[in-house]
Structure formats: C-alpha cells, structure tokens
Amino acid sequence: MSRVFLDIAFLSLSLVLVPPFLTGVIRKTKARLQNRIGAPLLQPFCDLLKLFRKEETLSNTASWVFRFSSALSVSVALFLAIVVPWSTPRGHFGPCDLFLLLYLLAGMRLFTLLAAMDTASPFGAIAASREATLSFLVEPAAILSLAALGIVAQSSDLNVIFASTEHKHLSLWLLSGTAFLLASLVELSRMPIDDPTTHLELTMVHEALILEASGKNLALLEYANSLKLCVLFGISAQCYLHAVPEVFTLDPLVVGCVNSIALCLLACLLGAFESLAVKLNWRKAPEFIAYALTLSFVASIVAAGTMP
C-alpha cells in the first residue's frame, strides 16, 4: 500500500513540476549561451498561472472544436504521462502499446490542426498544412525506432520493453534512442524544423497553430506541449539509460532520480542545440527527417540480427 502511495505521489509531483521546469531549463540554457541572464527557471509556472487568470478572446468563426481541442490535448498528454514509462523504467498504471502511443499523438495533432483551421486564420491554415506534412514524414522513423526495441523484447508494450533486463546489445538502445530523439524534435516542432521563439508568422509551425488561442485555452495548450516534450524526451532518456546496465541495479528511487537528471541533461542539450543551430529551409526539412529514418532502419537491422 505504501509503495502504491509513493508511486502516485511521485507521479503527481512529476506531472505538476517537471513539464514547466524542463521548459525553464531549455530557456535558461539558451539565455546563458547567448550571454543573457534569462528568466528564472520557475518563470513557466508564473506564465501558466497568468494565462489561467486572463480572459479569452475568441474568433467569431470559432466553434466547439476550438475549445474542445485544448481539453483533448491536455487529456491525451496526461493519459500518456500516466501510462508511458518516461519517468521510471515501468509505467505507473496499465500497459502502453507503442502503436497506441503514436496513434494518440496523431489524434492529439489532428484536433490541434482542426482548431487552427476552425478560426479561419490564414496563418493557422499554413501551419496546419506544414504540421500535417511533417507528421506524415516523421511517423515511420518514430515507429521503427520503437519497433526495433520491441523485436528484442518480443512485445510492443513499452512497459515490457523498458522493464527488460536484456542489455547485451547496447548499440541498439543508443541507435533507437537517438532516432526517436530526432523524430521527437520534428514531432514537437523544435529546431531545426521550427524556431519556437520566432515572431514571423509565415515561418511558424507550432506557434502559428495556437496563434488564436488565449487565456485558459492557451495555458492548456502550452502545458500539454510541455508534457508531451517530457514524455517523448523521457522515452529517449530511458533508451540511453538502458545502455548503462549498472544504473538499474540501484534502488528504484535512485533510478528515478537518475532519470530526472537525464531529462534535465537532454533539456540542456536541446537548449544548446537551439542556440547554435539555424532553422532549416522548409525544403530541407525532409533531409533532416531522413537522418532519423536512417538511424531507425539501422536499429531495425541490428534488432533483426539478434533474433535466433
């Protein structure tokens, strides 16, 4: 009973604290590398609270889809955060099939696209078209990177995959983790695919999708996106940690702390990468996605070679 209580308490704290904190880490890293002090690490918390207190401004053409999409995005993100093993090697509640993960992300993206077009904003329509194209291109890389791990574990359940004690093929964990990390950058519309700090609507992807959102709607969408970043980066962190077998011989509480440190390191690396990289020309985006797809193909070949 005490173990279940500790799991629920750890998960609740993770859902509340980790998403805004990781966003703050990314912003702080970028600021320091640009020779700026930057906002405090806890600034994303203040931003969310400020948005929740603000009034909403709705387009005259917006329907129930616009409001429903933000609630759905948060619901899907919370569900994934509960069942996906992103903060521990095993999910907290129930199984999580890797195909279920990808289909739920696709559904979350679909309603975001519908909400962007529901307001009749030309910028939202442009961003929706770009987001749909990126998702179509990156899904094979995301599926193959996780399916390669499923081949070795002989299961498509992420809990079974990451609970596995099989660590003989460390290169497979590194290849799959890197491929999924690159695919996550596209899924999250981060650099070099999209610049989240730009103010030019014509070049935006994610930011233009939520351009018409305000108040509570915007707060829910921002939190959902931060939580999705935690889940996707947490999967990559689990892959990298499995390449170091000694980590999982430690106490489960220590393993959770190590996983949190790995998440922060990935956030720092993302901040450093976004400070040094430049946004790719739209026609060059498929070439970046091809790197993730190639790594996932190599991981699949390595996984197939392990089969008897």
Secondary structure as UniProt FT lines:
FT   HELIX           2..33
FT   TURN            34..35
FT   TURN            41..42
FT   HELIX           43..53
FT   TURN            60..61
FT   HELIX           64..83
FT   HELIX           98..118
FT   TURN            119..120
FT   HELIX           122..153
FT   HELIX           158..163
FT   HELIX           170..187
FT   TURN            188..189
FT   TURN            191..193
FT   TURN            196..197
FT   HELIX           201..203
FT   HELIX           206..209
FT   TURN            210..212
FT   HELIX           215..242
FT   HELIX           245..249
FT   HELIX           252..276
FT   HELIX           282..284
FT   HELIX           285..305
//
